[in-house]
Amino acid sequence: MALEQLGRRKVAGSLLLLNLLMYVFMLGFAGWALNSSIKNAGVDAGWGTSTTPLLQVLAFP
């Protein structure tokens, strides 16, 4: 019985460590994506995108 519980603890510990590593990786990736989107936010000097005139017709009848 004790060996069976020890085996389960090893598996649970390994999965918790994997979960922590994936969490840290996703935090790094999300930080990079947010930083990249903020850095590229002011690249376009004009207002809106190429579809803005089409959407303005729908938004302001």
Secondary structure, 3 states (H helix, E strand, C coil): CHHHHHHHHHHHHHHHHHHHHHHHHHHHHHHHHHHHHHHCCCCCCCCCCCCHHHHHHHHCC
